[in-house]
Amino acid sequence: MCTAFPDTDSCFGSLGSFFALNPESGCFQLNPPFVDDMVTPMVQRIEVLLAGADSRKAALTFIVVVVGNSGSRCGRAAHALRESKFLRARLNCEKNDHRYIDGEQHDNEETRLSPCETAVFVLQSRKAHQKNHASEAKMEQV
């Protein structure tokens, strides 16, 4: 888990800032704040990490969850995700068609209908795509 506050969140397992993380392989899920100022640099960082994984022939996957509304504050970033050369799969979930667990799941296990569209993007290095590609059947299970 990465957070903006490693000083207070490290005791909960935070690895610190995503932008300082240098994974060489593995699979990571990202659910950033839905604003271009955060997501656009995140996408740029993912591209650098995946290019490095390709050069090392390493398996690296990022699953990115962002708002799916075209007019959102995350429009430029969503466009960058859609245009990424590492994009292997994409899933759109319509507003009120899916649920999420609020951040207080330790207190309450209730889920809520999502008030916005949600987009899920799977970006992978070549090796990750060969080992465990995000097929249409797998995406339908999500």
OpenMM code with the backbone's topology and positions (N, CA, C; nanometers):
from openmm import Vec3, app, unit

residues = "MET CYS THR ALA PHE PRO ASP THR ASP SER CYS PHE GLY SER LEU GLY SER PHE PHE ALA LEU ASN PRO GLU SER GLY CYS PHE GLN LEU ASN PRO PRO PHE VAL ASP ASP MET VAL THR PRO MET VAL GLN ARG ILE GLU VAL LEU LEU ALA GLY ALA ASP SER ARG LYS ALA ALA LEU THR PHE ILE VAL VAL VAL VAL GLY ASN SER GLY SER ARG CYS GLY ARG ALA ALA HIS ALA LEU ARG GLU SER LYS PHE LEU ARG ALA ARG LEU ASN CYS GLU LYS ASN ASP HIS ARG TYR ILE ASP GLY GLU GLN HIS ASP ASN GLU GLU THR ARG LEU SER PRO CYS GLU THR ALA VAL PHE VAL LEU GLN SER ARG LYS ALA HIS GLN LYS ASN HIS ALA SER GLU ALA LYS MET GLU GLN VAL".split()
positions = [
    Vec3(0.0849, -0.1164, 0.0000),
    Vec3(0.0000, 0.0000, 0.0000),
    Vec3(0.0899, 0.1231, 0.0000),
    Vec3(0.0581, 0.2167, -0.0872),
    Vec3(0.1291, 0.3434, -0.0909),
    Vec3(0.0345, 0.4543, -0.0471),
    Vec3(0.0889, 0.5508, 0.0244),
    Vec3(0.0096, 0.6644, 0.0690),
    Vec3(0.0950, 0.7900, 0.0649),
    Vec3(0.0300, 0.9015, 0.0760),
    Vec3(0.1007, 1.0295, 0.0789),
    Vec3(0.1575, 1.0582, 0.2174),
    Vec3(0.1246, 0.9758, 0.3149),
    Vec3(0.1646, 1.0033, 0.4531),
    Vec3(0.2361, 0.8835, 0.5159),
    Vec3(0.3553, 0.8492, 0.4669),
    Vec3(0.4236, 0.7317, 0.5214),
    Vec3(0.4605, 0.7467, 0.6680),
    Vec3(0.4768, 0.8692, 0.7157),
    Vec3(0.5136, 0.8883, 0.8559),
    Vec3(0.4047, 0.8377, 0.9496),
    Vec3(0.2791, 0.8545, 0.9112),
    Vec3(0.1701, 0.8075, 0.9964),
    Vec3(0.1126, 0.6738, 0.9501),
    Vec3(0.1321, 0.6392, 0.8221),
    Vec3(0.0704, 0.5181, 0.7677),
    Vec3(0.1639, 0.3976, 0.7613),
    Vec3(0.2921, 0.4159, 0.7921),
    Vec3(0.3857, 0.3029, 0.7833),
    Vec3(0.3482, 0.1906, 0.8796),
    Vec3(0.2915, 0.2257, 0.9938),
    Vec3(0.2522, 0.1208, 1.0889),
    Vec3(0.1353, 0.0372, 1.0359),
    Vec3(0.0673, 0.0864, 0.9310),
    Vec3(-0.0418, 0.0115, 0.8683),
    Vec3(0.0052, -0.0585, 0.7406),
    Vec3(0.1353, -0.0534, 0.7133),
    Vec3(0.1903, -0.1225, 0.5976),
    Vec3(0.2213, -0.0344, 0.4785),
    Vec3(0.2114, 0.0968, 0.4921),
    Vec3(0.2389, 0.1858, 0.3798),
    Vec3(0.3845, 0.1750, 0.3363),
    Vec3(0.4047, 0.1729, 0.2061),
    Vec3(0.5398, 0.1731, 0.1491),
    Vec3(0.5854, 0.3139, 0.1166),
    Vec3(0.5010, 0.4133, 0.1472),
    Vec3(0.5345, 0.5523, 0.1155),
    Vec3(0.4727, 0.5935, -0.0163),
    Vec3(0.5330, 0.6896, -0.0798),
    Vec3(0.4813, 0.7445, -0.2042),
    Vec3(0.4941, 0.6454, -0.3200),
    Vec3(0.3891, 0.6341, -0.3996),
    Vec3(0.3950, 0.5515, -0.5204),
    Vec3(0.5076, 0.5985, -0.6115),
    Vec3(0.5307, 0.7279, -0.6147),
    Vec3(0.6300, 0.7847, -0.7058),
    Vec3(0.7728, 0.7491, -0.6658),
    Vec3(0.7926, 0.7018, -0.5452),
    Vec3(0.9243, 0.6574, -0.5001),
    Vec3(0.9394, 0.5054, -0.5089),
    Vec3(0.8316, 0.4371, -0.5400),
    Vec3(0.8318, 0.2913, -0.5484),
    Vec3(0.8996, 0.2475, -0.6779),
    Vec3(0.9840, 0.1448, -0.6698),
    Vec3(1.0542, 0.0932, -0.7875),
    Vec3(1.0363, -0.0572, -0.8004),
    Vec3(0.9138, -0.1035, -0.8230),
    Vec3(0.8945, -0.2484, -0.8344),
    Vec3(0.9566, -0.3010, -0.9637),
    Vec3(1.0231, -0.4142, -0.9517),
    Vec3(1.0826, -0.4748, -1.0709),
    Vec3(0.9900, -0.5783, -1.1324),
    Vec3(0.9011, -0.6332, -1.0511),
    Vec3(0.8038, -0.7306, -1.1004),
    Vec3(0.6884, -0.7336, -1.0009),
    Vec3(0.5825, -0.8039, -1.0392),
    Vec3(0.4680, -0.8170, -0.9504),
    Vec3(0.3429, -0.7550, -1.0103),
    Vec3(0.2391, -0.7521, -0.9295),
    Vec3(0.1099, -0.6985, -0.9717),
    Vec3(0.0627, -0.5993, -0.8660),
    Vec3(0.0231, -0.4798, -0.9101),
    Vec3(-0.0145, -0.3726, -0.8200),
    Vec3(-0.1471, -0.3118, -0.8624),
    Vec3(-0.2326, -0.2861, -0.7652),
    Vec3(-0.3616, -0.2217, -0.7904),
    Vec3(-0.3513, -0.0774, -0.7427),
    Vec3(-0.3943, 0.0163, -0.8278),
    Vec3(-0.3883, 0.1582, -0.7949),
    Vec3(-0.5282, 0.2183, -0.8024),
    Vec3(-0.5658, 0.2906, -0.6990),
    Vec3(-0.6949, 0.3572, -0.6932),
    Vec3(-0.6700, 0.4992, -0.6402),
    Vec3(-0.6146, 0.5845, -0.7279),
    Vec3(-0.5726, 0.7183, -0.6838),
    Vec3(-0.6908, 0.8133, -0.6688),
    Vec3(-0.6661, 0.9286, -0.6069),
    Vec3(-0.7685, 1.0339, -0.6092),
    Vec3(-0.8003, 1.0677, -0.7556),
    Vec3(-0.9263, 1.0897, -0.7854),
    Vec3(-0.9705, 1.1054, -0.9240),
    Vec3(-0.9492, 1.2478, -0.9753),
    Vec3(-0.8261, 1.2909, -0.9815),
    Vec3(-0.7930, 1.4234, -1.0351),
    Vec3(-0.6718, 1.4105, -1.1265),
    Vec3(-0.6749, 1.4826, -1.2387),
    Vec3(-0.5663, 1.4765, -1.3354),
    Vec3(-0.4300, 1.5059, -1.2741),
    Vec3(-0.4253, 1.6021, -1.1813),
    Vec3(-0.2973, 1.6408, -1.1226),
    Vec3(-0.2295, 1.5261, -1.0484),
    Vec3(-0.3041, 1.4272, -1.0083),
    Vec3(-0.2476, 1.3097, -0.9419),
    Vec3(-0.2335, 1.1938, -1.0411),
    Vec3(-0.3355, 1.1718, -1.1209),
    Vec3(-0.3369, 1.0526, -1.2072),
    Vec3(-0.2429, 1.0661, -1.3262),
    Vec3(-0.2324, 1.1833, -1.3861),
    Vec3(-0.1454, 1.1988, -1.5032),
    Vec3(0.0006, 1.1654, -1.4706),
    Vec3(0.0588, 1.2206, -1.3628),
    Vec3(0.1958, 1.1799, -1.3302),
    Vec3(0.2068, 1.0311, -1.2922),
    Vec3(0.0996, 0.9759, -1.2340),
    Vec3(0.0992, 0.8337, -1.2004),
    Vec3(0.1091, 0.7500, -1.3281),
    Vec3(0.0327, 0.7882, -1.4309),
    Vec3(0.0363, 0.7159, -1.5583),
    Vec3(0.1762, 0.7263, -1.6200),
    Vec3(0.2361, 0.8441, -1.6141),
    Vec3(0.3714, 0.8619, -1.6668),
    Vec3(0.4703, 0.7723, -1.5927),
    Vec3(0.4553, 0.7624, -1.4622),
    Vec3(0.5440, 0.6773, -1.3821),
    Vec3(0.5234, 0.5297, -1.4168),
    Vec3(0.3992, 0.4888, -1.4342),
    Vec3(0.3695, 0.3507, -1.4738),
    Vec3(0.4372, 0.3184, -1.6066),
    Vec3(0.4292, 0.4110, -1.7017),
    Vec3(0.4903, 0.3890, -1.8338),
    Vec3(0.6412, 0.3662, -1.8203),
    Vec3(0.7066, 0.4453, -1.7358),
    Vec3(0.8508, 0.4304, -1.7134),
    Vec3(0.8809, 0.2944, -1.6513),
    Vec3(0.8035, 0.2570, -1.5499),
    Vec3(0.8251, 0.1291, -1.4825),
    Vec3(0.8022, 0.0105, -1.5764),
    Vec3(0.6987, 0.0188, -1.6602),
    Vec3(0.6705, -0.0912, -1.7538),
    Vec3(0.7748, -0.0988, -1.8646),
    Vec3(0.8229, 0.0153, -1.9099),
    Vec3(0.9300, 0.0148, -2.0105),
    Vec3(1.0551, -0.0513, -1.9520),
    Vec3(1.0858, -0.0208, -1.8265),
    Vec3(1.1993, -0.0850, -1.7599),
    Vec3(1.1788, -0.2346, -1.7452),
    Vec3(1.0574, -0.2749, -1.7111),
    Vec3(1.0264, -0.4180, -1.6993),
    Vec3(1.0434, -0.4874, -1.8337),
    Vec3(0.9996, -0.4215, -1.9410),
    Vec3(1.0179, -0.4804, -2.0742),
    Vec3(1.1660, -0.4975, -2.1064),
    Vec3(1.2465, -0.3982, -2.0718),
    Vec3(1.3896, -0.4081, -2.1029),
    Vec3(1.4573, -0.5190, -2.0219),
    Vec3(1.4048, -0.5489, -1.9029),
    Vec3(1.4588, -0.6568, -1.8195),
    Vec3(1.3880, -0.7911, -1.8440),
    Vec3(1.2871, -0.7877, -1.9311),
    Vec3(1.2042, -0.9067, -1.9566),
    Vec3(1.1382, -0.9557, -1.8268),
    Vec3(1.0859, -0.8602, -1.7498),
    Vec3(1.0225, -0.8905, -1.6224),
    Vec3(0.8713, -0.8770, -1.6338),
    Vec3(0.8007, -0.9528, -1.5513),
    Vec3(0.6539, -0.9491, -1.5488),
    Vec3(0.6085, -0.8438, -1.4476),
    Vec3(0.5446, -0.7383, -1.4970),
    Vec3(0.4961, -0.6302, -1.4112),
    Vec3(0.3575, -0.5886, -1.4598),
    Vec3(0.2640, -0.5809, -1.3671),
    Vec3(0.1250, -0.5462, -1.3993),
    Vec3(0.0760, -0.4368, -1.3056),
    Vec3(0.0006, -0.3417, -1.3632),
    Vec3(-0.0689, -0.2404, -1.2847),
    Vec3(-0.2156, -0.2430, -1.3224),
    Vec3(-0.3014, -0.2543, -1.2232),
    Vec3(-0.4460, -0.2471, -1.2434),
    Vec3(-0.4890, -0.1134, -1.1850),
    Vec3(-0.5384, -0.0254, -1.2711),
    Vec3(-0.5701, 0.1114, -1.2318),
    Vec3(-0.7213, 0.1309, -1.2328),
    Vec3(-0.7746, 0.1788, -1.1205),
    Vec3(-0.9175, 0.2051, -1.1068),
    Vec3(-0.9362, 0.3560, -1.0952),
    Vec3(-1.0094, 0.4129, -1.1909),
    Vec3(-1.0359, 0.5573, -1.1910),
    Vec3(-1.1815, 0.5823, -1.2277),
    Vec3(-1.2241, 0.7050, -1.2117),
    Vec3(-1.3599, 0.7422, -1.2506),
    Vec3(-1.3725, 0.7255, -1.4029),
    Vec3(-1.4867, 0.6774, -1.4481),
    Vec3(-1.5058, 0.6511, -1.5902),
    Vec3(-1.5829, 0.7585, -1.6641),
    Vec3(-1.6331, 0.8589, -1.5944),
    Vec3(-1.7117, 0.9645, -1.6592),
    Vec3(-1.6228, 1.0469, -1.7506),
    Vec3(-1.6670, 1.0688, -1.8724),
    Vec3(-1.5855, 1.1427, -1.9691),
    Vec3(-1.5645, 1.2881, -1.9292),
    Vec3(-1.6559, 1.3476, -1.8587),
    Vec3(-1.6424, 1.4875, -1.8203),
    Vec3(-1.5847, 1.5069, -1.6819),
    Vec3(-1.5177, 1.4059, -1.6275),
    Vec3(-1.4681, 1.4137, -1.4907),
    Vec3(-1.3396, 1.4956, -1.4803),
    Vec3(-1.2938, 1.5141, -1.3576),
    Vec3(-1.1684, 1.5841, -1.3322),
    Vec3(-1.0487, 1.4959, -1.3638),
    Vec3(-1.0734, 1.3808, -1.4225),
    Vec3(-0.9688, 1.2826, -1.4508),
    Vec3(-0.9648, 1.2521, -1.6011),
    Vec3(-1.0166, 1.3437, -1.6842),
    Vec3(-1.0291, 1.3194, -1.8279),
    Vec3(-0.8974, 1.3013, -1.9014),
    Vec3(-0.7993, 1.3889, -1.8761),
    Vec3(-0.6690, 1.3780, -1.9432),
    Vec3(-0.5996, 1.2481, -1.9056),
    Vec3(-0.6069, 1.2141, -1.7797),
    Vec3(-0.5412, 1.0928, -1.7328),
    Vec3(-0.6071, 0.9678, -1.7905),
    Vec3(-0.7394, 0.9661, -1.7949),
    Vec3(-0.8099, 0.8511, -1.8532),
    Vec3(-0.7725, 0.8360, -1.9999),
    Vec3(-0.7575, 0.9478, -2.0685),
    Vec3(-0.7146, 0.9438, -2.2090),
    Vec3(-0.5742, 0.8824, -2.2192),
    Vec3(-0.4843, 0.9234, -2.1293),
    Vec3(-0.3484, 0.8683, -2.1300),
    Vec3(-0.3499, 0.7181, -2.1026),
    Vec3(-0.4366, 0.6742, -2.0137),
    Vec3(-0.4481, 0.5305, -1.9869),
    Vec3(-0.5000, 0.4556, -2.1095),
    Vec3(-0.6020, 0.5116, -2.1745),
    Vec3(-0.6587, 0.4476, -2.2948),
    Vec3(-0.5567, 0.4383, -2.4077),
    Vec3(-0.4669, 0.5361, -2.4149),
    Vec3(-0.3692, 0.5412, -2.5241),
    Vec3(-0.2367, 0.4721, -2.4919),
    Vec3(-0.2216, 0.4203, -2.3731),
    Vec3(-0.0946, 0.3594, -2.3333),
    Vec3(-0.0621, 0.2385, -2.4192),
    Vec3(0.0636, 0.2276, -2.4587),
    Vec3(0.1055, 0.1099, -2.5370),
    Vec3(0.1071, -0.0159, -2.4509),
    Vec3(0.0967, 0.0016, -2.3190),
    Vec3(0.0960, -0.1124, -2.2278),
    Vec3(-0.0453, -0.1574, -2.1902),
    Vec3(-0.1462, -0.0894, -2.2406),
    Vec3(-0.2847, -0.1255, -2.2085),
    Vec3(-0.3177, -0.2622, -2.2686),
    Vec3(-0.3609, -0.3538, -2.1832),
    Vec3(-0.3961, -0.4896, -2.2289),
    Vec3(-0.5458, -0.5159, -2.2187),
    Vec3(-0.6119, -0.4478, -2.1250),
    Vec3(-0.7563, -0.4680, -2.1096),
    Vec3(-0.8161, -0.3470, -2.0397),
    Vec3(-0.9455, -0.3294, -2.0633),
    Vec3(-1.0176, -0.2172, -2.0034),
    Vec3(-1.1604, -0.2612, -1.9757),
    Vec3(-1.2138, -0.2140, -1.8655),
    Vec3(-1.3503, -0.2473, -1.8280),
    Vec3(-1.4178, -0.1206, -1.7779),
    Vec3(-1.5385, -0.0950, -1.8261),
    Vec3(-1.6180, 0.0170, -1.7773),
    Vec3(-1.7360, -0.0373, -1.6991),
    Vec3(-1.7569, 0.0174, -1.5808),
    Vec3(-1.8704, -0.0198, -1.4967),
    Vec3(-1.9616, 0.1011, -1.4873),
    Vec3(-2.0850, 0.0841, -1.5273),
    Vec3(-2.1798, 0.1952, -1.5292),
    Vec3(-2.2194, 0.2389, -1.3883),
    Vec3(-2.2521, 0.3644, -1.3771),
    Vec3(-2.3016, 0.4216, -1.2516),
    Vec3(-2.4199, 0.3375, -1.2023),
    Vec3(-2.4277, 0.3129, -1.0742),
    Vec3(-2.5339, 0.2359, -1.0091),
    Vec3(-2.5418, 0.0903, -1.0551),
    Vec3(-2.4412, 0.0443, -1.1294),
    Vec3(-2.4370, -0.0951, -1.1740),
    Vec3(-2.3355, -0.1768, -1.0947),
    Vec3(-2.2633, -0.1117, -1.0085),
    Vec3(-2.1632, -0.1802, -0.9271),
    Vec3(-2.1564, -0.1143, -0.7900),
    Vec3(-2.0920, -0.1838, -0.6980),
    Vec3(-2.0882, -0.1375, -0.5592),
    Vec3(-1.9439, -0.1247, -0.5145),
    Vec3(-1.9247, -0.0500, -0.4096),
    Vec3(-1.7936, -0.0425, -0.3487),
    Vec3(-1.8072, -0.0423, -0.1971),
    Vec3(-1.6960, -0.0760, -0.1346),
    Vec3(-1.6909, -0.0771, 0.0115),
    Vec3(-1.6297, 0.0548, 0.0543),
    Vec3(-1.6962, 0.1231, 0.1416),
    Vec3(-1.6470, 0.2501, 0.1917),
    Vec3(-1.5177, 0.2280, 0.2694),
    Vec3(-1.4436, 0.3338, 0.2948),
    Vec3(-1.3159, 0.3247, 0.3642),
    Vec3(-1.3250, 0.2820, 0.5090),
    Vec3(-1.4448, 0.2629, 0.5601),
    Vec3(-1.4603, 0.2218, 0.6996),
    Vec3(-1.5027, 0.0747, 0.7093),
    Vec3(-1.4477, -0.0096, 0.6210),
    Vec3(-1.4867, -0.1500, 0.6186),
    Vec3(-1.4499, -0.2226, 0.7478),
    Vec3(-1.3585, -0.1680, 0.8269),
    Vec3(-1.3249, -0.2289, 0.9555),
    Vec3(-1.4405, -0.2135, 1.0551),
    Vec3(-1.5262, -0.1129, 1.0305),
    Vec3(-1.6408, -0.0862, 1.1175),
    Vec3(-1.7728, -0.1361, 1.0592),
    Vec3(-1.7788, -0.1383, 0.9266),
    Vec3(-1.9063, -0.1609, 0.8606),
    Vec3(-1.8811, -0.2325, 0.7286),
    Vec3(-1.9428, -0.3452, 0.7088),
    Vec3(-1.9203, -0.4230, 0.5865),
    Vec3(-2.0222, -0.3921, 0.4772),
    Vec3(-2.1055, -0.2927, 0.4994),
    Vec3(-2.2050, -0.2581, 0.3987),
    Vec3(-2.1365, -0.2010, 0.2746),
    Vec3(-2.1972, -0.2282, 0.1611),
    Vec3(-2.1477, -0.1715, 0.0362),
    Vec3(-2.2441, -0.0633, -0.0103),
    Vec3(-2.1940, 0.0228, -0.0986),
    Vec3(-2.2777, 0.1296, -0.1529),
    Vec3(-2.2730, 0.1251, -0.3051),
    Vec3(-2.3859, 0.1615, -0.3664),
    Vec3(-2.3859, 0.1758, -0.5111),
    Vec3(-2.2890, 0.2864, -0.5482),
    Vec3(-2.2155, 0.2644, -0.6534),
    Vec3(-2.1214, 0.3667, -0.6967),
    Vec3(-2.1971, 0.4836, -0.7587),
    Vec3(-2.1680, 0.6063, -0.7158),
    Vec3(-2.2374, 0.7229, -0.7701),
    Vec3(-2.1810, 0.7707, -0.9038),
    Vec3(-2.0787, 0.7011, -0.9539),
    Vec3(-2.0197, 0.7420, -1.0822),
    Vec3(-1.9755, 0.6185, -1.1598),
    Vec3(-1.9499, 0.6383, -1.2874),
    Vec3(-1.8943, 0.5306, -1.3681),
    Vec3(-1.7527, 0.5033, -1.3193),
    Vec3(-1.7105, 0.3800, -1.3306),
    Vec3(-1.5760, 0.3420, -1.2907),
    Vec3(-1.5084, 0.2726, -1.4077),
    Vec3(-1.3832, 0.3061, -1.4308),
    Vec3(-1.3049, 0.2422, -1.5365),
    Vec3(-1.1888, 0.1665, -1.4732),
    Vec3(-1.1662, 0.0460, -1.5223),
    Vec3(-1.0555, -0.0371, -1.4758),
    Vec3(-0.9640, -0.0610, -1.5954),
    Vec3(-0.8374, -0.0262, -1.5798),
    Vec3(-0.7386, -0.0421, -1.6860),
    Vec3(-0.6319, -0.1401, -1.6386),
    Vec3(-0.5948, -0.2341, -1.7246),
    Vec3(-0.4873, -0.3281, -1.6943),
    Vec3(-0.3714, -0.2960, -1.7872),
    Vec3(-0.2606, -0.2516, -1.7269),
    Vec3(-0.1393, -0.2205, -1.8013),
    Vec3(-0.0342, -0.3233, -1.7617),
    Vec3(0.0292, -0.3842, -1.8626),
    Vec3(0.1233, -0.4927, -1.8353),
    Vec3(0.2460, -0.4837, -1.9244),
    Vec3(0.3572, -0.5312, -1.8702),
    Vec3(0.4754, -0.5516, -1.9526),
    Vec3(0.4481, -0.6704, -2.0455),
    Vec3(0.5331, -0.6882, -2.1453),
    Vec3(0.5140, -0.8004, -2.2380),
    Vec3(0.5183, -0.9350, -2.1648),
    Vec3(0.6143, -0.9505, -2.0739),
    Vec3(0.6288, -1.0768, -2.0014),
    Vec3(0.5056, -1.1047, -1.9143),
    Vec3(0.4536, -1.0030, -1.8482),
    Vec3(0.3337, -1.0208, -1.7656),
    Vec3(0.2152, -1.0603, -1.8523),
    Vec3(0.2048, -0.9979, -1.9688),
    Vec3(0.0946, -1.0294, -2.0596),
    Vec3(0.1055, -1.1735, -2.1092),
    Vec3(0.2264, -1.2205, -2.1340),
    Vec3(0.2466, -1.3587, -2.1768),
    Vec3(0.2117, -1.4571, -2.0653),
    Vec3(0.2498, -1.4235, -1.9416),
    Vec3(0.2288, -1.5143, -1.8284),
    Vec3(0.0844, -1.5175, -1.7793),
    Vec3(0.0183, -1.4015, -1.7808),
    Vec3(-0.1152, -1.3935, -1.7213),
    Vec3(-0.1923, -1.2785, -1.7853),
    Vec3(-0.2295, -1.2986, -1.9093),
    Vec3(-0.2962, -1.1886, -1.9798),
    Vec3(-0.4387, -1.1659, -1.9284),
    Vec3(-0.4785, -1.0422, -1.9361),
    Vec3(-0.6129, -1.0027, -1.8904),
    Vec3(-0.7117, -1.0306, -2.0034),
    Vec3(-0.7599, -1.1521, -2.0083),
    Vec3(-0.8516, -1.1924, -2.1148),
    Vec3(-0.9891, -1.1310, -2.0928),
    Vec3(-1.0713, -1.1345, -2.1958),
    Vec3(-1.2076, -1.0844, -2.1857),
    Vec3(-1.2857, -1.1620, -2.0799),
    Vec3(-1.2636, -1.2932, -2.0743),
    Vec3(-1.3330, -1.3759, -1.9746),
    Vec3(-1.2937, -1.3345, -1.8324),
    Vec3(-1.1672, -1.3057, -1.8095),
    Vec3(-1.1228, -1.2619, -1.6775),
    Vec3(-1.1832, -1.1262, -1.6423),
    Vec3(-1.1890, -1.0377, -1.7402),
    Vec3(-1.2433, -0.9048, -1.7144),
    Vec3(-1.3924, -0.9115, -1.6835),
    Vec3(-1.4643, -1.0040, -1.7448),
    Vec3(-1.6061, -1.0206, -1.7173),
    Vec3(-1.6291, -1.0653, -1.5730),
    Vec3(-1.5343, -1.1388, -1.5151),
    Vec3(-1.5471, -1.1838, -1.3765),
    Vec3(-1.5374, -1.0665, -1.2792),
    Vec3(-1.4686, -0.9628, -1.3195),
    Vec3(-1.4534, -0.8452, -1.2335),
    Vec3(-1.5898, -0.7819, -1.2182),
] * unit.nanometer
topology = app.Topology()
chain = topology.addChain("A")
for resn in residues:
    res = topology.addResidue(resn, chain)
    for name in ("N", "CA", "C"):
        topology.addAtom(name, app.Element.getBySymbol(name[0]), res)
